[in-house]
Amino acid sequence: MVQIVKTIQEVRETVKAWKRAGDQVALVPTMGFLHEGHQSLMNAAKAANARVVVSIFVNPMQFGPTEDLASYPRDLDKDQLLCQQSGVDLIFHPDADEMYSPDFCSFVDMTGLTEGLCGSSRPVHFRGVCTVVSKLFNIVQPDRAYFGQKDAQQLAVIRRMVRDLNIDVQVIGCPIIREQDGLAKSSRNSYLNREERQAALCLHAAIQSGQQLIQNGAKDCQKIITQMSALINQQPLAKIDYISIVDAETLIPVEQITRSVLCAMAVYIGKTRLIDNFIFEIPN
Ligand code: AMP
């Protein structure tokens, strides 16, 4: 079974030995409770790299004070099995005090890209993400790192961080994996009861409607957002946090669709906050 290590030193020693042998190394950062979305990242990583490290760390720094840190789902045995199936070579599963000493005081903070979309309702989130991902990059020193398009803002933020700070890692984005009925796979889907699980389909319905409108030539973002919102507002258990159409790279809101855009949303289903998005590409 794939080995689980809890210390930074063990990861470093293992990766150093691989690199001495000439192996390329991939990192797949996760918070565990793994599903087929995570597995698609691991499979992509294994296909292009001799060695794959999966980190499983529910990073306290990226949760706000009223968020779900304490209740975040965990199942290390199942995670280990899924990693094994995908040919993962090592799981890094540190405790919080291995990552953060009591006097920890260094952060990676990004302006701009982190302020809109999820950043508006989760003001400390991306500082936590950037800090932990740069620590993981420094610990593992991977050649490539794999992230899901499911967290589109996170992917854009990580790409920018790597560019701005000259981090020597290739960031690979992977497509959103969905349930058969269209709901984007997420560890947080486990919070939904039966009624909420059904209600959660309104996110995908809105995504499909937005995609259809744009494909049919709609250009006015406000109109598109209004139609998508109307679909979600029909669902009594749903409450929109945001629906935005932004430039796919800068994440700045756009009014007219004249270039590639990211249409992203966060919607509460009951108490559970779900996110989804699509990219509409216009070739330059
Ligand atoms: P998480 O464990 O939620 O922090 O996610 C770890 C990585 O898996 C992130 O890069 C996510 O974007 C990615 N991921 C999560 N769900 C999906 C999905 N349904 N499809 C593709 N990637 C995903």
Residues whose N, C-alpha, C, O or C-beta is under 5 A from the ligand:
A	BS01	AMP	P29 T30 M31 G32 G37 H38 Y146 F147 G148 Q149 K150 D151 C174 P175 I176 I177 A184 K185 S186
